[in-house]
């Protein structure tokens, strides 16, 4: 029987090429993260409602120009050369392999495809890509991140018809210092982050409010749990987003605030991300989720399932 896509289907933008960014077997941000999520999505009872899409190949869209709008051309060239000569470290945490430059550009393309999909359909989508992006600043990658995927996607979205305002919500347990730095001067972009503080990278104090009061940072102390996050969403995150009234909401969806995660000390559980997603859907149906952190395979996979299930009203 021929299966026609209904609008209830949920788009997942993914390529096995994202596995080729090789950080080494013992690096927390490794290809196994995506393999675990893909396996979980293929086994879930509503797997037939997922619309798997491949990202647009980099040569078919202007990825490099968009990256160069936000990143220093000298950094881009240095990253390309590092990959072409076999790879190495950008910093103690951030690894580049021979394929990483190509994969990072394809990840940007996937985030741009996500913008196009959400804009054209009015429905949510999930970009299941790596490397992540929210720590990458103009002049360098850091914190496992090479290019600022969410910030690039937000600036791209503003060039599209019908999108005048874009909000970014970053629920990764680490502050998206790169995203904030690359969007806070733009009055048409709002940025909101909940993150463990003290914690890497040490930025994201509540006093950081952007150039146009368009930034809301909500530091969460180590040991914060579901109730603390729900309170923050109800009293700060959702009112901030609704007041901004975005035409598109981009979520930097990191899942490392789970209690099981090895890289932080916040005690969420995967089902909390379903709760957060339902809250966000009260702001707009036009949500683009893009993967950031999350390093415990099971907690990561179950959190992605909870996020997508909430969009499918499961």
N, C-alpha and C positions, 0 to 999 in steps of 0.2 A: 504494500500500500504506500502510496506517495505521501510523504509528510510535508505539509505546508507549514511554514513558520507562522505562528500566531504572535501578536504583539506581547503576549504574556512571556514569550521566550526571553532569555537573558543572554546578552552577548559577553563572551569571554575572549579577549584578544591575547593570543599566545602563539609562540613559535618555539619548537625544540632548539632553534638556534640560540635561545637565551641560556641554554645549558652550557654553551661553548665559552662563556666568560669563566675561565678556570682560575679560581683563587687558591687552589690547593686543598688537599683532603681535610686539613684540620682547621680551615678558616670557617668561622660561623656562617658567613654569607656565601653559601656554596650551592651548586646546582641541585643538590638533594632537596633543597627547600621547594623548588618548583615541581620536582618529580613527585614529592609527597602531596602537594596540593592537587596536581593533575590526577593522581591516583584516587584521591578522595572524591574529586568531582566526578570521575568516571564511575564510581561505585555507589554514589548517593541515589536514593530512590527516585529523585526527580531529575536524573541525569539527562533524560530526553528533552528537558526544557531548556537546556543550555545550547546556545548558538555559538559554536567555536569559530573564531575568525583569525586568519593569519594577518600579521601586520603588513602594511604596504612596503614593498622593497624600497630601501633608501634612495636608489637612483630615480624612483618614480615620483618623488616629492622633494620639496626644497628643505630637507632636514638640515643640511649644513648651514644654510643661511640663517635659519631660525636659531640654531645652536650658537652661531657667531653673534647674534643679537645680544645674547646674555653672557657668553663666555669670551674671555680674552683670546684673540686669535693665536697668541704665543702659547697659551696653555693648550689649545686644541692641537696645534702643531706638535708640541712636545709629547702630548698623549699619543698621537698617531705614530710618532717616531719611536716611542718607547715600546708600543705594541709591535711595530714592524721589525724591531731589533730583538724580539723574543720576550719582551715584558720585563717586569720588575715591580718595585714598590714606589708609590707616590708618597706615602707616609707609612708609619709603622703598621697601620690597620688596612691600608688600601692597596690592593694588589691589581696589577695589570698583566694579562697574559697576551699571547700573540693575537688572539681573536677579540680581545676586549674592546678595542676601538670600534670595530665593526658592530659588535653586539650592542654597545652603548648607543650607537646611532640608531640601530634597529629598535631599541627600547624607546627612544624618543619618538620614532615614527609610530610605534604602537600607541603611545600616549596621545599623539595627534589624531590617530584613527579613532581613539576613544572619544575625543572631543567631537569629531565629525559625526560619529554614530549617535551620541547623545543629543547633539544639536538637531540632527535630521529626524530623529524618531521621538524625541522627548522622553525616552526611556533610559534607564541606567545601564551601565556597562562596567566590566572589571578588566583592567589591564594587568595581566599576569606576566610581568616582565622583570628582568634584572639586567644589569645592576640597578640598585635603588638610586635615588637622586637628591634627597632633601638636604643633605649636608654639603653638596657641591656648591662652592662659591664662584664668583666671576673668574678668579685667577687660578683656581686649583680644585681638584677633587680631594675629598677627605671622608673619613667615617664610612668607608665601603662604597662611596658614591662617586661617580665620574661626571655625569652631566645632570643638570637640575631639571629633571623630567617634569615635575609639577609646575614649576615656574615657567618653563618653556611652553608647556601646554596652555597655561593661563594667558600668556601674552599672545599666543597663536589664536586662542578662542576669541580674544577681543578684536581680531581682524575679520572675524566671520560675521555675516549678516545676522541680525537679531540678537547679538550678544553685546551688551553694553557694560555689564558688570559681572565679574567672576569672583567667587569666594573660594578660598582654599581652607579646608579643615584638616589639620595634621594631628592624628591621634596616635602616631608612633610614640613610643615611650621616651624617645630622644627629641630634643627641640630641633626643628628644621631651620637651622641657622642660615643655610644657603637659600632656601625658599624665601625666608623673610627678607634677607638682604637684597634679593633680586626682584621683589615685588613691592616693597614698602614705600617706594617713591611714587607708585602709580595709584592715583586716586580711584581708578576703576577696578582695583583688585583689593579684596580684603583677605587677611590671613589670621587664622585662629589656631592656636596650638595648645594642647594639654600634654605635659611632659614631666618626667621625674626631675626634680631639682632639689638638692644637688645631684648632678649627673652629667654625663657627656652630652654636648660639648661645653656646657657651662653657661650657655646663653639662654635667653628666653625668660628673663625676669619680667614681672608684671609691669614694671616701669617702662618697658619697651612697647610703645604704642604706635609706631610708624610715623610717617610724615603727615598723614591726614587723619589721625585717629583710626586708621584702617587696620591696625594690628591689635589682637587680643591674645596675650600670653597668660596661660593658667598653669603656674607651677604646681605640681603635685608632690607632696613629700613621699620619701620612701615608705613603703607599707600601706599606701593608699589602696583602697579596695572599691568594690562595685558601687557601694552607697556614695562614696566620695565623688566618683565620676558622674553618677546619675544626678547628684546635686549640682555639680558643675555644668552639666549639659542643660538642666532645666533652668538654672538661674543666670548662666553666663553665655554658654555656647549658642544655644538656640535663639535667645533674644538678640544676640549680636548678629547672627546670620540673617534672621528675619528683618532686622532693622536695615541691613544692607540690601536685602531683596535681590539676590544674584539671579542672573539668567542661567548660570551654570554653577554648580557646586562641584569642585574637585576635592576628593578626599585622598590625602596622603595616608594610605591605609597600611600602617605598620602594626604588627600584632605582637610586639615584644613587651607590652604591658601585662601580658599574661603571667600568672603566678609561676607557671612552669618554665618561663623563659630564663635562660642562663645569663643574659646580659643586663638585667635590671632588677629592681626590687619593688615592683608594683604588683598587686595581687588580684588582677582581673581574671575572669574565666571566659572561655570562648563565647558562651551565650551572651555575654555583655555586649559583644559587638553587634549582635542582632538588635539589642535594645537601642544602642546608639544609632544604628542605621534607620530604625523606625522613627526615631526622633528627627533625624535629618530629612527623612521623606516628608515631614510636616513643613519643611522649608520649601522644598522643590522636588519634583520627580526627576529633574534633569541632574543626575549625579554621576560623575565619573570617578570610580574607585581605581587607584593605582597602587600596586604593592610597594611598600617600603621595607621595614624590618620585620622581624619575627623569626626566631632561631630555634625554637623547639618544634620539630616537624609536626607532631600530633596537635599541639596547641595551635600552631599556625594553620594547619589544614582545617581543623574544626572551626576556627574563627572565620576563615574565608567562607566556609559553608554557612555559618550563621549569618554572615553579612548578606550573601546572595539569597538565602532562604527568606530573609526579611523583605528583600526587594520583590521576591516572587509571592509574598504574602503567605508563606508557608507557616 
